[in-house]
Amino acid sequence: MKLLIKGGRVIDPSQRLDELADVLIEEGIIKAIEKDIQVDAPIYEAKGKLVLPAFVDLHCHLREPGQEHKEDLASGSLAGVAGGFCALFAMPNTSPPLDSKSQIGYILAKAAHLPLYIFPVGALSLGMRGEELAPIGELAEAGVKAISDDGMPVQNSGLLRNALLYARMFNLTVILHCEDTSLSQGGVANEGFTATRLGLRGIPTSAEEIAVVRAVLLALETGCKVHICHISTKNSLELVRWGKTKGAPITCDVTPHHLVLTEEAIENYDTRAKCNPPLRSEEDRKALIEGLLDGTIDCIATDHAPHSKDEWDVEFDLAPFGIAGLETAFPLLYTTLVENGLIPLELLVEKMSTTPAQLMDLELGSLKVGREANLVVIDTKPIRVNVESLFSRGKNNPFQGWTLKGFPCLTICKGEIVFERRAEL
């Protein structure tokens, strides 16, 4: 492929680059980023648009194998490239879980033919039951970069400690969903005024924070790289800050919905806003934004969790947790945080692209000359969200009807054009 992307605002945090320039791609490689490139090549006009390194999502659920009615690798990949992503880390809570070399091989074989990179995350325990370690060495040999029991968080601290010790031997990252289920069991929303008024059983913030303490201490003791996903409370952030000052090899991410929404989003029992950890208070939300600004939060991950309509369109107590958000992640944050002056655009790009790639030692998240072309062109015109037009099979997205700016209009991955938006949502 040969393509000249002309006149866009090129932003690349890995090079501290922010300027109006042309980007020349030849044979799938970024050949030049300069002003007014003169070359015989097809032109994509990007004047007034943003040209960014494509995004990397460290936490999403693609549901295959076994739950293809919610999503599969193909539909999830389409949603990913439509959202500007070039890489997705697929969580192992499938049916059966990704706890063997053969399961990892299955995902990698199918992913090789898809338009973006998919990195399967191996299960931490067999069957994700939290009773016996999965064959961590075999999973590493099969090609995983991380292990996790996300969705079914490990309660046995001894088992978790052993997992960290083994993972360190193979230079794997352990991704942790921090939740003490003895405190959260039966809860469906944040423990607070909104849940009480709606008659819903609450999940206290301590259910997350106690597990964060354990994660920080075990990372400090074992030296294993630990990544805490979807952090949601002010106190959890303080605990991670403390761990980092002590030298713990610990990182964390936050979701777009926890940065934008609060517990009030479940008014009218809207199950599309039901997630785990639950949407928290306004004080917690503001603290999360501060955590982005001061570097305590390393990156943004979607926790894309699609469900079929017959699963989420039920009573609030019966609905599954999860928000499908791959395609609205960047525009949601661009509109609510960048446009409102709460965070700089460069920081948003860094947290969605450059840093997650660096955390997993990937040659992505950068527009350096000589690298494979993995980039996204962003149109900042407003578009009204229609979830029925999204590529994901999961329509459990609480941003139906919102008018957002910053939707991708062109995504290039693996050196090829994999998505071009030709119509509004």
N, C-alpha and C positions, 0 to 999 in steps of 0.2 A: 504494500500500500504506500502510495505517495500522496501527501496532503499538506497544504499550507493553511494553517489556522491564522487568520489575518486580523490584526488590530485589537485583540482582546486585552483585558487587564490580567496579566499573568502573575499569579501569586504562588510562591513555593517557599514555605517556611524552612525547608532543608537548606536553601541557598540564601535565605533572607532576601528573596526576590519579590518585588512588587512594582511592576511597571507595565506600561502599554507596549506590547511587542507582538511579533509574529512567532509562531511555533512551526518549524518545518519537521515533518515526519517522513522518513524514507525507509522502506522495507521494515516497517514496524518499529523503527528506532528514532528517538528524538535526535535530530541532526543539528539543529540550531535554534536558539531563542535570541532574536535580534529585532531591531527596528527595521521596517521596510525591506524585508527579504525579497529579492527579485529572483524568481526561479520558475521554470516551466512545470507547474503542478496544479492539480485541482485545488480550488480555493474554497475554504469554509469561512464565511464572513462572521467575525466575532466582535465587531465593533459594538461597544455598549454592553458586552457580556464579560463574564469572568472565566478565566482558564485556570483550572486547578489540578493538582494531582488527584487522581481518583481515590475514593474513600476506602478505608479498610475497617471492617466490622469484626471485632473480637468476640462477639456474642450474638448469635442468632440461631433460630430453630427452623430447620428445613424439613423436619418430620419424616424423611425417608431413611430407612425402611419402616413400613408398617402403619404409617399414619398419613398416607398419601391423599386422603380426603381433606386434610387440612392444608397440605403443601407438599411438593416434592422438589427434588433437586432442580428440575427444569423450570418450574414455575417460580421457585425461589430465586433462581439465577436471573430470570427475566425481571423480577421485582428489584433485584440488586442492581442490575445495570441501569434500569429506569431511575433508580435512586442515586446513581452516580458512583456506585461501588465497583471496585475491581477485585475485591477479595472478601470472602465470608468465612468465619470460623463457625462451623456447624456443631452445635452441642450434641452430646451423645444420648440424650433421653428419647431415643427412638424405640421401636418395638420390632426386634429386640434391641437393647442398648448396644452402643459401639464399644464393646468390651473385649474384642478379639482381633487378631491380626486379619482374619478373613473379612470381618465387618469393615475394618478400615480400608482394606484392599478393594472392597466393593464400592465404597464411596469414591475413592481416588480414581478407580477405573471409569466410573460414570462421569466424574467431574472433568476428566481430561477432554471430553467432547463438549463441554459447556462454555458459554461465552466469558465467564470470569473464573477466578481461582477460588476453589473451595478447599478449605483445610479442615478435615474432620478432627474433632477433639475427642480423645479417648476417654472411656469411663475410668473413674478412679477405683471403683469397687465392682466386683462381679455382679452383673445384673443391676448395678446401681442400688444394691440393697444395703450397703454400708456394713456388711458383715465380714467380707473377705476381699483382700486386694485383687484387682484385676492384674493380668500379666503385664506390668508396666514396661518391662524390658522389651517384650515382644511388640507392644504398641509403639514404642519408640523406634524399633527396627522397622515397623510397617510404615513409619513416616509421620507420626503425630508430633506436633510441637508443644502440645499441652494436654493435660488430663483434668477431668472435672466430674463431679456428681451433681452438676447444676440441676435444679428442679427437685432433687431429692438429697438435700444437704447432709453430709456425714455428721452424725451425732456423737460417734465414738471417737474421743480425742486421741486415744492410743492408736487406732487405725489410721487416723488422719496424720499423726506424727510419722508413722511408718511410711505412709504414702509420700510424704515430703522428703524423707530420707532417700527413698528409692528414686523419686523423680529427680533429685539433685544429682544422683549418679549418672543420669542420662541427659542432663541439662534440659529438663522439661520444666515448663511453667505449670503450676497448679492453680487453676481458676476456681475460686470459691464463691458459692452462693452462701452468704453468711446469715444463718437463721437457726435459732434454738427452737426446735419444733415443740418442745414442752411448754414454751410460752406463746407460740403462735397457733397451736393446734385449734382448729375450728374457727379461727378468725378469718374475716373476709374483707376487712377495710382497716384503715388506720384507727387505732384506739384514740378517740377524741370526740369532740362535740358533734361532728357530722354523723359519725357512725351511731352514736347514742341516740341522736334525734331520729335517725332512720330505722332504729331498732336492729342494727347489724352488730354482730360480735366483732370486737376490735382486736387488732394485732398491735401490741405495744412496741415502741421503738427499741426497748431493751432486748427484744427477740433478735434483732439484728446486731445491736451493739455488743452484747455478750459474746456472740460468735466472732465479731471483729476483733475483740480483745484476744481471743484464742488464736485467731489467724496471725495477728501481729506477733504474739509471743512465740508461736511455733516457727514462723519465718525467721525470727531473730535467733532462735535456738538452733535450727537445722541448717540455715543458710540457703534454703531452697527458695527459688523465685515464686512468690505468691502474688496472684492478681485477684483482688476482690472486685466482683462484678456488681453492677447496679446499686452502688452505695446511695443511701436515701436519707440519712439523718445528720443533723448538725454534730451530734456526739460521735457518730462513726467517723466523721471527718477529723475531729480532734484526736481520736485514737490513731488514725492513720498518720496524721502529722507527727504524733509522738513517736510512732514506730520508725518513721523516716529519720527523725533526729537521732535515734539510737542506732541507725545503720541497718535496720531490717530491710532485706531485699523485697520490698512490698510495693505494689502499685494498685491502682483502682480506676474504675470507670464509673460513669453516670449515664443514664438514659436520657434521650430527648424529652420523654414525657415527665420524668421527675424534675427536669429543669423548667418546664413550662406549666404543668398542671399541679393543682393541690387536691386535697381530699374532697374539696367542694365539687370536683368534676363528677363525682358519683351521685350527685343530686338526681332525683327522678329514677334512681336505681339503674343508672346507665352501665350495663355490664361491659361495654366497650372500654371503660376506664378502670376495669378491675384488673389489677396486676399485683405481682408479688416480687419484691416488697411493695406494699401499697403506696399510693400517692399520699404524701405526708402534709405537714402544715406549711403555711406561708413562710414561717421562720426557717424551717428546714430547706425550703426551695431557695430562699435567698442565700442561705449558707452554702448550698451547692454551687451557686453561681460564683460566690467568693472563692470556693475551692478550686474552680476552674481558673480564676484569675491569679491565684497565688501559687498554682502548680501542685497543690495537694492532690487534685484529681488529674490523672495522667491523660485520660482520653475519654471519648464519648463512644458508647456502643449502643446498638438499638434494642437488644433483647427482643428482636422480632419474634413474636410468638403467635402465629396464625392459628385460628380455629374455624371450623365450619359454622355456618349460621345456626344450624339446629342445636349446636352446643352452646353458643353464647347468647342466643336470643331466647333466654329463659329467665326464671327468677334469679335474683342477684346471688343468693346463697348457693344455687346449683351451678352457676356458670363457672367455667374454668378461668384461671388467672391468665392474663397475657394480652398484649397489644401488638397488632401487626403494623410495623412502622418503618420498613425499609425505604419506601418510596417518599415518605413525607419527612424523613429525619432532617435532611439539610434545609429544605425550605422552611420547616417549622422553626428551626433555631436561627436561621438567617433573618426571618421576619420578626420573631419575638425578642431575640437577644441582640443581634447586630444592628438591625434597623432602629431599634430603640436605644442604642448607645450603651447597652449593658456590657458587651464584650466586643473587642475588635475582631474584624473579619479574619485577620491573619491567625488569631488564636483559634477560632472555630475550625479553620482549615487544618491547623496543626493538630488539634485534638481528634479530628475525624480521619486524618490521613497520615501525616508524617509520624506522629508519635506511636500510634498502634502498630504501624509497620516496623518501626525501630524496636518496639518491645518484643516482637516475634522474629527479629533478625531477617526481615524480608527486604528485598530490593524493590520496594514499592514506596508509595508516599512521597515521590520526588520527581521533579521534571529535569533532572540533570542530563546534560547532553551526553549521548552514548547509552543511556538507559532505554529499555523497552518502553514504548509509549503506553502509559496507563494514565489517562487524564479524563477530565470531565469539563464540559463547557456549560456554564450556568447562565440562564436567562432570568433577569431580575424583574420581569413584568409580572403583575399579579395574576394568579390563577385560582379559581374556586375549586376546592377539593370535592371530587365525586368519587367516593370509595368504590363504587361499582365499576369504575373505569380503571382501577388499579390492577396491575398484573398479578399480584399475589392472590392466591385463593382465599386467604384470610381477609375478611372485610371488617374484622373487629378493630376498627380504627376510630378513635373518639374525635377526630378532626374533620368529620364530614361537614361540609358547608363552610369551613374556614376559608378565607381568602389569604393565600400565602404567596410570597415572592421567593424566587431562587430555585425553581425546578430545573433539573438537568435538561438540556436540549440536545446534547451530544455526549456519548460516552465511548471512549476508546479503551479497550483492554486487550492485553496480549498483542498489542500492535495493530489491532483491527477495530474498525467501527462496529460496535456491538449494539448500539442503541441510538436512534435519532428520533426526537419527538416532532411529530408532524401535525399534531392536533392537541387541543387543550383537554384537560381531564374531563 
